[in-house]
Each structure stands twice: as C-alpha cells, then as structure tokens.
Amino acid sequence: DCLKTLKFLCHGIFQTKIGKVALLILAVVHGSVVLIQTYFIAFVLNSHEFMTSSPVYFGIFYVLSSIYMLLARPDLIRNMQKEYTLWKTDSTILFFVVNATLLILVPLATDSQTFFAIKCFEEYFPNHSKILSLIYKSTFVLTGYIVTVPALMFIYYTQHIKYQVIMLLEHVKYLTHYDCDKEWEDLYYNVRYQKEITRRILFCIKRHTGLIISMNNG
C-alpha cells in the first residue's frame, strides 16, 4: 500500500494523545491571538498596521479550520480499511526538521509587523518579549505542517478511491473468465460454474457498495 505513509502523515500522527493535545494547544494559542487581534483591528490598529499583519491574521483562519477538521472528523481516513506499502520517510523527516528549525532560529526584523502577537509581546511584555516570541513562533513548526494536511487528506482519499475502482474494474473484466474444456452452452447448466460466477458477482456488488458508502462518508 503505497499510501500508508501519507495516511499516517495526514491522520495517524494526530490521533495519538500527544497529537491531540498539540492540536488543542495550537487552537487555544492561535484562537486567542485571532480574537485579540480582531478587537485591535476594530478599535486600535490603523490601516497600515492592519495591512502588514493581515496575511498572518487571515492565514490563521485556515489553520484553525484545519485543526477543527482533524479534531472533528477523525474518521474521514480511518474508515478506509485498505493499507498500502510503506514509503521510506528518512529524507522527508530530515527535510522537515531542518526547515522547521530554521524558521524558529532565524528571527526577522519585520516580525513585529508581520506577527501581531510579537508586536504585543514587545509593547506589553518588553522584558520577556524574546522568549515569548520564540515560544509563539515555535507553534508555527506544527502549524506549517497542519496547513498541508487537508491537501494530503484529499490526495489520500482520491488515490484510495482510484485504486479501489481500478481493482473493481479488473474483477469485472474477468467476471466470466473460467478455465474449462466445456462449451459455453454446457456451462449454463454447470452448477460449479454458476456458483463461481455467483460468488464473483456478489463480490463485485459488495465492493461497489463499499465504494459508494466510502464516498458518501467522505
């Protein structure tokens, strides 16, 4: 099953206790920042400050939507029973860790303009702004990954359905294929042949029904 790793990346990793706790923490942190920033946008910030911080502000709504989907729809991928061959993930994990570390360790001069939370830390908690900013930016290590999860789930779901349809069509293609020396007219009255064809037809019907249910649940 060549999609097993993809299934783990977009579903399994967030179904552990640690994964769920991390999602809840992210939801609380970024949800709180969004609420506070919404108040400041309405009553405090000028148009320039709003424009510089708006990309992150609106982007967080997508993050929160992704978190909600992971917490509220855990069965979307779990309902698919087929497993695929595992991919090697060593290089993928290394690439992710290196880029995430760089994101945290390299602060930018415009962070306070881009990230509303960092601006608040510098204005209201100047003595602890660096550590608070580091903690806040560290949440984006997981956030940057979470925003890719809906796309990964879509890829997994569509490819899963594709492979299932291909396999079903192969069964349908060879539905009446039967190695036998008898003529086709004689097979009509052959009990063994009729039972085998009946078994194949029932299998195809069950598989087709399962695909429909899977698509409706998705």
Phi, psi and omega in degrees: 000100186288000180251011183296317178297318179298321178298318179294318183293325184260356183217302188301320184296334182263002178262359173279163179298317179297318179297317180293319178297317179299319179295318179296318179298315179298319180297318180293313183298304185285330175296319178295316179298319180296317179297315180295316180295324177300318177297314181295323178297321183285327190233346189237307188292145173272177185296323180294315179296323178294317182295321182287330182260352185295325180303314178292320181302308181287329178296328181295331177298322177293320178298313180296324177295320178295318179297317179300318180297319181292325181275325186267337182237055182291341184273358184301316178266327184299330182291343179276117190274336185287140177247146182242164184301136184289134173274157172284134186241005184304309183291326179296313180296316180298316180299317180295315182297316181297313181292322179294320179296318178298323179300322182280315190281346182250090178287150180250152181294335183262013182302320183292336178275326183279317183256113181300321182298319180294323176299317178294320179300317182290328182274321186256338178227061186299328182287338182239015187296323182294312181291321178294320179295321179296317178297316181296314181293332179295335178293338181284349173298311178282326180299318179299331178279321183299323183294343178271347185298315179303320178294319178296320179295320179296316179298314181299314184297312182293320179291324177300311179298320180300312181295322180294320178295318179300315180295321179296318179296326177295319177295319179294321180302320182255026184300317183258009179286122185211119180284110182201148181276350185280159176287157181300325180296325180287330181294336180300329181256007181274114184296317181298317179295316181296322178295319180295316179295321177299317179298318180293319180297315179298321178299314180295321179296314180297318179296318179295318177298318178298322178295317180297316179297317180299317180292322179292322178291330180288000000 
